[in-house]
Amino acid sequence: MKPVSPVITVTLNPALDKTVTVDQFEYGGLNRIKEMRTDAGGKGINVAKVLKLFDIDVNALGFTAGYQGQVICDQLEKLGVHSAMIEAAGETRINLKMVDESTKLTTELNEQGFEVDAPLLEKFRELFKTKAAEASIIVLGGSLPPGTPSDYYRSLIESARALGIKTILDADGEALALGVEASPFAIKPNIHELEALLGERLGSMEEVIRGARILIDRGIEYVLVSMGAEGSLLVNQTEAVRASPFPIVPVSTVGAGDSMVAAMVYSFLEGKSIEETARWTSAAGTITASKPGTQVCTLHEVMESVQMVTLTYY
């Protein structure tokens, strides 16, 4: 019996994240950049980077294009993250993240990305099936590149299920709505994505739990709802646990949700309880939000912080 090893992350529309810092943003005026850095980005890639720091074997799949796509591949190699990227025509997008130090706010300007066609999508599907056969958990995250059918995540989730592989979906809009129809093992919407998915406002914690349970009833086993400063809520068939984060000075929320997904993967692999998983996901997102730019939490930092997360049971 071959060993089931890597976690697979799927990033169909990756980005080279360019983070710039200014002292105080002047709207409509001249802004001089104080600091600048570029990082391989996109939800699945961000999850892969955190998992690597958690000492988890991970394989990043997706598309790349052009010079910026090669930069992403080179960065992943330097980080020790295995990748199998299919080359598309055009150029990988740059996502600009502008950090205003005076307000601690991050403004994001995301490009649309390269376009893909049916033959390229079929080529990726075959790669996915080959790699998925050796996976333990598959994370599908982020936007779909132009030219991709909105139900593409759904079809990948169905392919993984046919192989008996668990999937975690972190997307929004129609890609999330259609992906949910395939009943992935877990999803991580933020509160706004959950409200859009259900088509209603969720004003109280009880309403958020009810909304999550609607999705549980559709065959999803875990729903992790991130709620910013209000913490997060983890729901399964029998339990609902709210995690309230420890106080931090928020610096950049970029990658916080991806860190939560990575911590969820880690918790599932380690067989942690729903309470422990709620603590780990909250601690991971909180620590990442306290770091500048696109920097993320480490395993040591999360282990030191999990007991500072406060849990409330419903």
C-alpha positions as CSV (number, residue, x, y, z in Angstrom):
1,M,0.0,0.0,0.0
2,K,1.6,3.3,-1.1
3,P,1.9,6.0,1.6
4,V,-0.7,8.7,1.5
5,S,1.4,11.8,2.0
6,P,1.0,15.3,0.6
7,V,-1.6,17.8,1.1
8,I,-2.4,19.3,-2.3
9,T,-3.4,22.9,-2.8
10,V,-5.0,24.2,-6.0
11,T,-4.4,27.8,-7.1
12,L,-5.9,28.3,-10.6
13,N,-5.4,32.0,-10.6
14,P,-2.1,32.7,-8.7
15,A,-0.6,36.1,-8.3
16,L,2.7,37.8,-7.6
17,D,1.8,39.7,-4.5
18,K,3.5,43.1,-4.4
19,T,3.2,44.7,-1.0
20,V,4.2,48.4,-0.6
21,T,4.2,50.4,2.6
22,V,3.7,54.2,2.8
23,D,3.7,56.4,5.9
24,Q,0.3,58.0,5.1
25,F,-1.6,57.4,1.9
26,E,-2.5,60.6,0.0
27,Y,-5.6,59.9,-2.1
28,G,-5.1,61.6,-5.5
29,G,-1.6,62.8,-4.5
30,L,2.0,61.6,-4.6
31,N,2.9,58.6,-2.4
32,R,6.5,57.6,-1.8
33,I,7.0,53.9,-1.1
34,K,8.8,53.2,2.2
35,E,9.2,49.5,1.9
36,M,8.4,46.9,-0.9
37,R,8.4,43.2,-1.2
38,T,7.0,40.6,-3.6
39,D,5.7,37.1,-2.7
40,A,4.2,34.2,-4.5
41,G,0.5,34.5,-3.8
42,G,-3.0,33.2,-4.3
43,K,-5.1,31.4,-1.7
44,G,-3.8,27.9,-2.3
45,I,-0.2,29.0,-2.6
46,N,-0.5,30.9,0.7
47,V,-2.0,27.8,2.4
48,A,0.9,25.7,1.0
49,K,3.5,28.2,2.4
50,V,1.9,28.0,5.9
51,L,1.7,24.2,5.8
52,K,5.4,24.0,4.9
53,L,6.2,26.1,8.0
54,F,4.0,23.5,9.9
55,D,6.3,20.8,8.5
56,I,3.6,19.3,6.4
57,D,4.4,17.7,3.0
58,V,2.5,19.8,0.5
59,N,2.3,20.0,-3.3
60,A,1.0,23.1,-5.0
61,L,-0.9,22.7,-8.3
62,G,-2.3,25.3,-10.6
63,F,-1.6,27.4,-13.6
64,T,1.1,30.0,-14.2
65,A,2.0,32.2,-17.1
66,G,4.9,34.3,-18.3
67,Y,7.9,35.8,-16.4
68,Q,5.9,36.4,-13.2
69,G,4.7,32.8,-13.2
70,Q,8.3,31.7,-13.3
71,V,9.1,34.0,-10.3
72,I,6.3,32.2,-8.4
73,C,7.7,28.8,-9.2
74,D,11.2,29.9,-8.2
75,Q,10.0,31.3,-4.9
76,L,8.1,28.1,-4.1
77,E,11.2,26.1,-4.8
78,K,13.2,28.3,-2.5
79,L,10.6,27.7,0.2
80,G,10.8,24.0,-0.3
81,V,7.2,23.7,-1.5
82,H,6.8,21.2,-4.3
83,S,4.8,22.5,-7.2
84,A,3.3,21.2,-10.5
85,M,2.1,24.2,-12.5
86,I,0.7,24.1,-16.0
87,E,1.9,26.9,-18.3
88,A,-0.8,29.2,-19.7
89,A,-0.5,31.9,-22.3
90,G,-0.2,35.5,-21.2
91,E,1.2,36.8,-17.9
92,T,0.5,35.9,-14.3
93,R,-1.3,38.8,-12.5
94,I,0.2,41.1,-10.0
95,N,-1.9,41.9,-6.9
96,L,-0.9,45.2,-5.3
97,K,-1.3,45.6,-1.6
98,M,-0.8,49.1,-0.2
99,V,-0.3,49.3,3.5
100,D,-0.9,52.7,5.2
101,E,1.1,52.8,8.4
102,S,-0.8,55.7,9.8
103,T,-4.2,53.9,9.7
104,K,-2.9,50.3,9.6
105,L,-5.2,49.7,6.7
106,T,-4.3,47.6,3.7
107,T,-5.8,48.5,0.3
108,E,-5.7,45.7,-2.4
109,L,-5.7,46.2,-6.1
110,N,-6.0,42.8,-7.8
111,E,-5.6,42.1,-11.5
112,Q,-7.9,39.8,-13.3
113,G,-5.4,37.2,-14.4
114,F,-4.5,35.3,-17.6
115,E,-7.2,33.5,-19.7
116,V,-7.5,29.8,-19.9
117,D,-9.3,27.6,-22.5
118,A,-11.0,24.2,-22.5
119,P,-7.9,22.2,-23.6
120,L,-5.8,23.7,-20.8
121,L,-8.6,23.1,-18.2
122,E,-8.8,19.4,-19.3
123,K,-5.0,19.1,-19.1
124,F,-5.2,20.4,-15.5
125,R,-8.0,18.0,-14.7
126,E,-5.8,15.1,-15.7
127,L,-2.9,16.4,-13.6
128,F,-5.3,16.8,-10.7
129,K,-6.6,13.3,-10.9
130,T,-3.0,11.9,-11.1
131,K,-1.8,13.9,-8.1
132,A,-5.0,13.5,-6.1
133,A,-4.6,9.7,-6.0
134,E,-1.7,10.2,-3.7
135,A,-3.1,12.9,-1.5
136,S,-4.6,13.0,2.0
137,I,-6.4,16.4,1.8
138,I,-6.9,18.8,-1.1
139,V,-7.4,22.5,-0.6
140,L,-9.1,24.4,-3.5
141,G,-8.9,28.2,-3.1
142,G,-9.3,31.5,-4.7
143,S,-10.7,33.0,-7.8
144,L,-11.1,31.2,-11.2
145,P,-9.1,32.7,-14.1
146,P,-11.1,34.1,-17.0
147,G,-12.3,31.4,-19.3
148,T,-13.0,28.9,-16.5
149,P,-16.5,27.6,-16.0
150,S,-18.0,28.6,-12.7
151,D,-18.6,25.0,-11.8
152,Y,-15.0,23.9,-12.2
153,Y,-14.3,23.6,-8.5
154,R,-17.5,21.4,-8.2
155,S,-16.1,19.0,-10.8
156,L,-12.7,18.8,-9.1
157,I,-14.4,18.1,-5.7
158,E,-16.4,15.3,-7.4
159,S,-13.2,13.9,-8.9
160,A,-11.5,13.9,-5.5
161,R,-14.6,12.3,-3.8
162,A,-14.5,9.5,-6.4
163,L,-11.0,8.8,-5.1
164,G,-12.0,9.0,-1.5
165,I,-10.1,12.2,-0.9
166,K,-11.3,15.0,1.5
167,T,-11.5,18.5,0.1
168,I,-11.5,21.9,1.7
169,L,-13.0,24.8,-0.4
170,D,-12.2,28.5,0.2
171,A,-13.8,30.5,-2.6
172,D,-16.5,33.1,-3.1
173,G,-19.4,34.0,-5.4
174,E,-20.6,31.5,-7.9
175,A,-17.5,29.3,-7.6
176,L,-18.3,28.8,-3.9
177,A,-22.1,28.4,-4.5
178,L,-21.5,25.7,-7.2
179,G,-18.6,24.1,-5.3
180,V,-20.8,23.6,-2.2
181,E,-23.2,21.6,-4.4
182,A,-20.5,18.9,-4.5
183,S,-20.4,18.7,-0.7
184,P,-16.7,19.2,0.1
185,F,-15.5,18.0,3.4
186,A,-15.1,21.5,4.8
187,I,-15.4,25.1,3.7
188,K,-14.2,28.4,5.1
189,P,-16.4,31.4,4.1
190,N,-16.1,34.7,5.8
191,I,-19.3,36.1,7.2
192,H,-20.0,38.1,4.1
193,E,-19.5,35.2,1.8
194,L,-21.8,33.0,4.0
195,E,-24.5,35.7,3.8
196,A,-24.2,35.9,0.1
197,L,-24.2,32.2,-0.3
198,L,-27.4,31.9,1.7
199,G,-29.0,35.1,0.4
200,E,-29.7,36.5,3.8
201,R,-28.3,38.7,6.6
202,L,-27.0,36.8,9.6
203,G,-27.3,39.3,12.5
204,S,-26.7,37.1,15.5
205,M,-24.5,34.2,16.4
206,E,-27.5,32.0,16.5
207,E,-28.3,33.0,12.9
208,V,-24.8,32.3,11.8
209,I,-24.9,28.9,13.4
210,R,-28.2,28.2,11.7
211,G,-26.8,29.3,8.4
212,A,-23.8,27.0,8.8
213,R,-26.0,24.1,9.7
214,I,-28.0,24.6,6.5
215,L,-24.7,23.8,4.7
216,I,-23.9,20.9,7.1
217,D,-27.3,19.4,6.1
218,R,-26.2,19.5,2.5
219,G,-23.4,17.1,3.3
220,I,-20.5,19.4,4.3
221,E,-18.9,18.1,7.5
222,Y,-17.2,21.3,8.8
223,V,-18.0,25.0,8.2
224,L,-15.5,27.5,9.5
225,V,-16.8,31.0,9.4
226,S,-14.3,33.9,9.9
227,M,-15.8,37.1,11.3
228,G,-12.8,39.4,11.6
229,A,-12.5,41.0,15.0
230,E,-15.5,39.0,16.1
231,G,-13.5,35.8,15.9
232,S,-14.5,32.7,14.1
233,L,-17.1,29.9,14.4
234,L,-16.5,26.2,13.7
235,V,-19.6,24.1,13.2
236,N,-20.2,20.4,12.5
237,Q,-23.2,18.1,12.7
238,T,-23.3,18.1,16.5
239,E,-21.2,21.0,17.8
240,A,-20.7,24.8,17.3
241,V,-17.7,26.5,18.8
242,R,-16.9,30.2,18.7
243,A,-13.2,31.2,19.0
244,S,-12.5,34.7,20.3
245,P,-9.0,35.8,19.4
246,F,-6.4,37.2,21.9
247,P,-5.7,40.9,21.5
248,I,-3.2,42.0,18.9
249,V,-2.3,45.2,17.0
250,P,-3.6,44.3,13.5
251,V,-1.0,45.1,10.9
252,S,-2.2,43.3,7.7
253,T,-5.1,40.9,7.2
254,V,-3.6,39.5,4.0
255,G,-3.2,35.8,4.4
256,A,-5.0,35.5,7.7
257,G,-7.9,33.4,6.2
258,D,-5.4,31.2,4.3
259,S,-3.5,30.7,7.6
260,M,-6.8,29.5,9.2
261,V,-7.3,27.0,6.3
262,A,-3.8,25.7,6.8
263,A,-4.3,25.3,10.5
264,M,-7.6,23.5,9.8
265,V,-5.7,21.1,7.5
266,Y,-3.1,20.5,10.2
267,S,-5.7,19.9,12.8
268,F,-7.5,17.3,10.6
269,L,-4.3,15.5,9.9
270,E,-3.4,15.5,13.6
271,G,-6.9,14.2,14.6
272,K,-7.6,17.2,16.8
273,S,-11.0,17.7,18.3
274,I,-13.4,20.5,17.1
275,E,-12.4,22.5,20.2
276,E,-8.7,22.2,19.4
277,T,-9.3,22.9,15.8
278,A,-11.2,26.1,16.7
279,R,-8.3,27.2,18.8
280,W,-5.6,26.4,16.2
281,T,-7.5,28.1,13.3
282,S,-8.1,31.2,15.4
283,A,-4.6,31.5,16.6
284,A,-3.1,31.0,13.1
285,G,-5.3,33.7,11.6
286,T,-4.7,36.1,14.5
287,I,-0.9,35.8,14.4
288,T,-0.8,36.3,10.7
289,A,-3.0,39.4,11.0
290,S,-0.4,40.8,13.4
291,K,2.4,40.6,10.8
292,P,3.3,43.1,8.1
293,G,2.5,42.5,4.4
294,T,2.2,38.9,3.4
295,Q,4.1,37.3,6.3
296,V,2.4,34.4,7.9
297,C,2.4,32.5,11.2
298,T,4.8,29.7,12.1
299,L,4.0,26.4,13.9
300,H,5.9,27.5,17.0
301,E,4.0,30.8,17.2
302,V,0.7,29.0,17.0
303,M,1.6,26.4,19.5
304,E,2.6,29.1,22.0
305,S,-0.7,31.0,21.5
306,V,-3.5,28.5,21.2
307,Q,-4.3,28.5,24.9
308,M,-4.9,32.3,24.7
309,V,-7.9,31.7,22.4
310,T,-11.3,31.9,24.3
311,L,-13.9,29.3,23.3
312,T,-17.7,29.7,23.7
313,Y,-19.9,26.6,23.1
314,Y,-23.4,26.7,21.6
